[in-house]
Amino acid sequence: MVWEFGSPVVVAPMAGGPSTPGLVTAAAAAGALGFLAAGYKSADLVAREVAELRASRLPYGLNIFLPSPPPVDVGALREYRQALRPEAERYEVELPRLRLADDDGFAAKVRIAVGAAVPWVSFTFGVPEASVVTELRRAGCTVLVTVTDAEEARRAAAVGPDALIAQAGSAGGHSATTSPADYDGSSTAPQVVRDVRAAVGLPVIGAGGTGTARDVRAGTVFLLADEAGTRAVQRDAMLSGRFTETVVTRAFTGQPARALRNRFTDTYSSTAPLGYPAVHHLTAPVRAAAARREDPEAINLWAGTAHAEARPGPTAGIVRRLTGAG
């Protein structure tokens, strides 16, 4: 794989709103590579956004979630649902029934990527079947798999991708770890890149905790970019100076993820069970209601350890800052 862009910056996919076609095309116009997040979107919406990106004739990537296995401890999920009742009352919403299976439209999204010959396709939350990787590569896609340690890298390399994304614990949002029970989020990007490169002979892209030009030479801080679809309540929270710490929590979704510390993480991180995406669906009404009230204390303020480096402005300016060009 040859790097074909004007800078070594990749704008990571950010599911749940921040990743927009506008952010991806702005990144490409600035010489970086932007990834559209397919997670949490219908296949129809992904198809429309991919068509928009394809029409731009600019480089772009698409990130697809691997289906998660059903949760093992359903009893723990039921207990967590009961524990969340005060939040439902606080925000005047109904907690949904447990939703134990959800493949996020995986097969349909792979078909979209194949049909559109998406230039770069990445996977998160596991390793796709070798047949999926082969189909995508035959369509002309460059395939990447996100890993968090050397063992995951070896499993991913076995299915024949073009490259790996080595995600550090310092990254904001969900960890791609396939061992969530043991994950503590303590790894750094240089450490994970070093371990992955020693384990496999594939190109490696480092991700996590990148906020300055020095970090890039050693994820990124695009949540506040003008073109990002980041919710106003998160933008305000990040700029308020009130939320200064990040924590790794599964309180919002059942999968370890790094977020700004708030009331919800303080209250539920110690008791939240494993069980993505069941916990994600369970907390969704609470998070949505809190966002409508512009209350940052009960929403998932995904952010990496370099969140303080984030600044509002156009994507092009952020790329220049990260590459030391501006």
PLY file of the C-alpha trace (Angstrom):
ply
format ascii 1.0
element vertex 326
property float x
property float y
property float z
element edge 324
property int vertex1
property int vertex2
end_header
0.00 0.00 0.00
1.37 3.40 -0.99
0.29 6.55 0.83
-1.37 8.66 -1.85
-2.27 11.80 0.05
-0.68 15.12 0.77
-0.41 14.56 4.53
-0.16 11.60 6.92
-3.47 12.52 8.58
-6.50 10.22 8.69
-9.79 11.66 9.95
-11.17 8.71 11.85
-14.79 7.63 11.48
-16.94 9.00 14.31
-20.30 7.24 14.49
-23.35 8.93 15.91
-23.23 12.19 13.98
-19.78 13.81 13.76
-18.75 12.00 10.56
-20.50 13.67 7.63
-19.83 13.64 3.88
-18.87 17.29 4.28
-16.19 16.45 6.84
-14.83 13.63 4.66
-14.63 15.75 1.50
-13.13 18.69 3.40
-10.43 16.35 4.73
-9.70 15.06 1.23
-9.54 18.59 -0.19
-6.95 19.38 2.48
-4.84 16.37 1.47
-5.93 14.03 4.27
-8.04 10.87 4.16
-11.46 11.03 5.80
-13.58 8.04 6.77
-17.37 8.06 6.78
-18.87 6.14 9.70
-21.52 3.62 8.65
-22.28 2.67 12.25
-25.80 3.35 13.58
-27.01 4.38 10.12
-29.49 2.59 7.89
-28.11 0.97 4.78
-30.19 3.37 2.69
-28.58 6.40 4.34
-25.11 4.91 3.93
-25.81 4.30 0.25
-26.86 7.93 -0.24
-23.82 9.28 1.57
-21.46 6.98 -0.33
-23.03 8.13 -3.60
-22.41 11.74 -2.55
-18.79 11.00 -1.76
-18.30 9.04 -4.95
-19.66 11.95 -6.98
-17.07 14.25 -5.40
-14.28 12.24 -7.09
-12.19 12.77 -3.95
-10.55 9.96 -1.93
-12.65 8.66 0.95
-13.09 5.71 3.25
-16.02 3.89 4.85
-15.96 2.26 8.28
-18.23 -0.71 8.99
-19.00 -2.29 12.38
-18.64 -6.07 12.69
-21.67 -7.69 14.35
-21.07 -8.33 18.04
-21.88 -11.71 19.59
-24.98 -11.85 21.82
-24.25 -10.86 25.44
-23.47 -13.75 27.74
-24.93 -12.34 30.97
-28.50 -11.33 30.21
-29.23 -11.13 33.95
-26.67 -8.36 34.35
-28.35 -6.43 31.54
-31.71 -6.74 33.28
-30.18 -5.44 36.50
-28.64 -2.51 34.66
-31.99 -1.67 33.09
-33.46 -1.52 36.59
-30.59 0.68 37.79
-31.30 3.14 34.97
-34.92 3.76 36.00
-34.05 6.98 37.91
-32.53 8.33 34.67
-35.68 7.46 32.76
-37.72 9.33 35.36
-35.34 12.29 35.37
-35.56 12.69 31.59
-39.18 11.53 31.27
-38.55 8.67 28.87
-39.35 4.97 28.69
-36.55 2.45 28.78
-36.83 -0.01 25.88
-36.94 -3.75 26.21
-33.59 -5.45 25.95
-32.45 -5.81 22.36
-29.91 -8.60 22.36
-29.22 -8.98 18.63
-28.33 -6.27 16.12
-25.94 -6.71 13.19
-26.13 -3.00 12.21
-26.96 -3.98 8.63
-23.50 -5.47 8.15
-24.13 -7.48 4.98
-26.01 -4.64 3.27
-23.23 -2.16 4.06
-20.58 -4.51 2.68
-22.65 -4.82 -0.51
-22.76 -1.02 -0.77
-18.97 -0.83 -0.41
-18.48 -3.52 -3.06
-20.98 -2.00 -5.48
-19.51 1.48 -5.16
-15.91 0.24 -5.11
-15.29 2.40 -2.04
-11.57 3.24 -2.17
-10.84 2.48 1.50
-12.97 0.21 3.72
-12.17 -0.31 7.40
-13.71 -2.62 9.97
-14.17 -2.19 13.72
-15.21 -4.56 16.55
-13.68 -7.68 15.08
-12.21 -9.37 12.05
-14.32 -9.92 8.94
-14.41 -13.27 7.17
-11.67 -13.77 4.61
-14.36 -14.07 1.92
-15.57 -10.54 2.74
-12.05 -9.15 2.46
-11.51 -10.98 -0.85
-14.78 -9.65 -2.28
-13.93 -6.09 -1.34
-10.40 -6.29 -2.71
-11.69 -7.74 -5.99
-13.99 -4.73 -6.25
-10.96 -2.44 -5.95
-11.28 -1.53 -2.28
-8.29 -1.18 0.03
-9.26 -3.08 3.19
-8.19 -2.19 6.72
-8.99 -3.85 10.05
-8.82 -2.04 13.39
-6.87 -3.82 16.14
-5.74 -2.94 19.65
-2.89 -5.37 20.32
-0.53 -7.84 18.70
-2.79 -10.89 19.06
-5.68 -9.12 17.37
-3.25 -8.00 14.66
-2.22 -11.58 13.95
-5.85 -12.70 13.67
-6.66 -9.79 11.38
-3.62 -10.36 9.15
-4.77 -13.94 8.54
-7.80 -12.81 6.50
-5.71 -10.85 4.01
-6.34 -7.11 4.54
-4.14 -4.46 2.95
-3.31 -2.72 6.24
-4.17 -2.50 9.91
-5.26 0.38 12.10
-3.53 0.19 15.49
-5.90 1.87 17.92
-4.51 3.02 21.25
-6.35 3.28 24.52
-5.95 7.05 24.31
-8.42 7.18 21.40
-11.79 8.78 21.92
-14.99 6.80 21.53
-15.29 3.03 21.33
-12.34 0.75 21.57
-12.18 -1.90 18.84
-10.98 -4.44 21.39
-12.35 -7.95 21.07
-11.57 -8.57 24.75
-13.65 -5.87 26.44
-13.64 -7.52 29.86
-9.87 -7.07 30.13
-9.55 -3.68 28.46
-8.30 -0.75 30.56
-7.47 1.86 27.91
-3.92 2.38 29.13
-2.06 1.82 25.86
-0.49 4.64 23.85
-0.34 5.00 20.07
3.45 4.53 19.80
3.24 1.41 21.96
0.41 -0.22 19.98
1.96 0.65 16.62
5.27 -0.84 17.75
3.63 -4.05 18.98
1.48 -4.48 15.87
4.39 -3.85 13.49
6.44 -6.46 15.32
3.63 -8.99 15.02
2.70 -8.63 11.33
4.24 -7.52 8.07
1.47 -5.15 7.03
1.35 -1.35 6.81
0.02 0.14 10.05
-1.89 3.35 10.72
-1.67 4.61 14.30
-4.79 6.00 15.99
-5.52 7.56 19.34
-4.59 10.57 21.43
-3.38 12.64 18.50
-3.87 16.35 18.98
-0.74 18.15 17.83
1.81 18.08 15.02
4.25 16.35 17.38
1.69 13.61 18.01
1.21 13.04 14.28
4.91 12.57 13.80
4.94 10.21 16.67
-7.42 9.94 15.78
-7.12 13.37 15.59
-9.12 16.33 16.90
-11.84 16.87 14.33
-14.88 16.82 16.62
-15.03 20.62 16.57
-14.42 21.00 12.85
-16.94 23.21 11.09
-17.89 20.35 8.78
-18.39 17.78 11.57
-21.90 16.82 12.61
-21.01 16.95 16.31
-23.99 17.86 18.48
-24.10 21.37 19.86
-24.26 20.07 23.42
-20.94 18.24 22.96
-19.30 21.19 21.27
-20.37 23.41 24.16
-19.17 20.88 26.73
-15.75 20.57 25.11
-15.31 24.34 25.01
-16.74 25.05 28.47
-13.67 24.07 30.47
-15.89 22.08 32.85
-15.06 18.64 31.51
-11.33 18.15 31.84
-10.91 14.40 32.40
-11.56 11.41 30.18
-12.50 7.95 31.42
-12.91 4.56 29.82
-16.48 3.48 30.43
-19.02 0.98 29.20
-21.89 2.81 30.91
-23.36 4.12 27.66
-23.02 1.17 25.28
-21.65 -1.94 27.00
-18.35 -1.65 25.09
-15.32 0.13 26.55
-15.15 3.67 25.19
-13.27 6.81 26.16
-15.41 9.82 27.01
-15.29 13.04 28.96
-16.11 12.32 32.58
-19.60 13.46 33.57
-22.34 12.57 36.05
-23.42 9.51 34.07
-19.93 8.01 33.90
-19.41 8.67 37.61
-22.70 7.01 38.51
-22.75 3.96 36.25
-19.23 3.07 35.09
-18.59 0.75 38.02
-21.76 -1.30 37.49
-22.35 -1.21 33.74
-22.20 -4.71 32.23
-20.59 -5.88 29.04
-23.10 -6.16 26.25
-22.70 -4.08 23.13
-24.98 -3.08 21.45
-27.67 -4.08 23.97
-26.58 -1.38 26.44
-26.32 1.14 23.59
-29.99 0.62 22.74
-30.98 0.61 26.42
-29.45 4.01 27.18
-30.36 5.63 23.84
-33.62 7.30 25.02
-31.90 8.80 28.07
-29.03 10.15 25.99
-31.36 11.56 23.36
-33.51 13.30 25.97
-30.46 14.75 27.69
-29.22 16.09 24.35
-32.60 17.72 23.67
-32.33 19.44 27.05
-28.73 20.44 26.25
-27.65 18.58 29.37
-24.11 17.20 28.92
-24.21 15.20 32.15
-26.03 12.18 30.70
-24.73 11.92 27.15
-21.73 10.11 25.74
-19.18 12.87 25.28
-16.77 10.70 23.28
-13.29 12.23 23.34
-9.68 11.10 23.37
-6.91 12.11 25.70
-5.95 14.98 23.37
-9.42 16.55 23.56
-8.05 19.79 25.01
-6.21 20.39 21.72
-9.49 20.55 19.79
-10.32 23.94 18.32
-13.31 25.08 16.27
-12.58 25.88 12.65
-12.47 24.49 9.14
-11.11 21.00 8.58
-8.38 22.34 6.30
-6.99 24.46 9.11
-6.96 21.50 11.51
-5.08 19.38 8.96
-2.52 22.13 8.53
-2.04 22.41 12.28
-1.60 18.65 12.69
0.98 18.44 9.95
2.88 21.46 11.20
2.00 23.43 8.08
-0.02 26.11 9.79
0 1
1 2
2 3
3 4
4 5
5 6
6 7
7 8
8 9
9 10
10 11
11 12
12 13
13 14
14 15
15 16
16 17
17 18
18 19
19 20
20 21
21 22
22 23
23 24
24 25
25 26
26 27
27 28
28 29
29 30
30 31
31 32
32 33
33 34
34 35
35 36
36 37
37 38
38 39
39 40
40 41
41 42
42 43
43 44
44 45
45 46
46 47
47 48
48 49
49 50
50 51
51 52
52 53
53 54
54 55
55 56
56 57
57 58
58 59
59 60
60 61
61 62
62 63
63 64
64 65
65 66
66 67
67 68
68 69
69 70
70 71
71 72
72 73
73 74
74 75
75 76
76 77
77 78
78 79
79 80
80 81
81 82
82 83
83 84
84 85
85 86
86 87
87 88
88 89
89 90
90 91
91 92
92 93
93 94
94 95
95 96
96 97
97 98
98 99
99 100
100 101
101 102
102 103
103 104
104 105
105 106
106 107
107 108
108 109
109 110
110 111
111 112
112 113
113 114
114 115
115 116
116 117
117 118
118 119
119 120
120 121
121 122
122 123
123 124
124 125
125 126
126 127
127 128
128 129
129 130
130 131
131 132
132 133
133 134
134 135
135 136
136 137
137 138
138 139
139 140
140 141
141 142
142 143
143 144
144 145
145 146
146 147
147 148
148 149
149 150
150 151
151 152
152 153
153 154
154 155
155 156
156 157
157 158
158 159
159 160
160 161
161 162
162 163
163 164
164 165
165 166
166 167
167 168
168 169
169 170
170 171
171 172
172 173
173 174
174 175
175 176
176 177
177 178
178 179
179 180
180 181
181 182
182 183
183 184
184 185
185 186
186 187
187 188
188 189
189 190
190 191
191 192
192 193
193 194
194 195
195 196
196 197
197 198
198 199
199 200
200 201
201 202
202 203
203 204
204 205
205 206
206 207
207 208
208 209
209 210
210 211
211 212
212 213
213 214
214 215
215 216
216 217
218 219
219 220
220 221
221 222
222 223
223 224
224 225
225 226
226 227
227 228
228 229
229 230
230 231
231 232
232 233
233 234
234 235
235 236
236 237
237 238
238 239
239 240
240 241
241 242
242 243
243 244
244 245
245 246
246 247
247 248
248 249
249 250
250 251
251 252
252 253
253 254
254 255
255 256
256 257
257 258
258 259
259 260
260 261
261 262
262 263
263 264
264 265
265 266
266 267
267 268
268 269
269 270
270 271
271 272
272 273
273 274
274 275
275 276
276 277
277 278
278 279
279 280
280 281
281 282
282 283
283 284
284 285
285 286
286 287
287 288
288 289
289 290
290 291
291 292
292 293
293 294
294 295
295 296
296 297
297 298
298 299
299 300
300 301
301 302
302 303
303 304
304 305
305 306
306 307
307 308
308 309
309 310
310 311
311 312
312 313
313 314
314 315
315 316
316 317
317 318
318 319
319 320
320 321
321 322
322 323
323 324
324 325
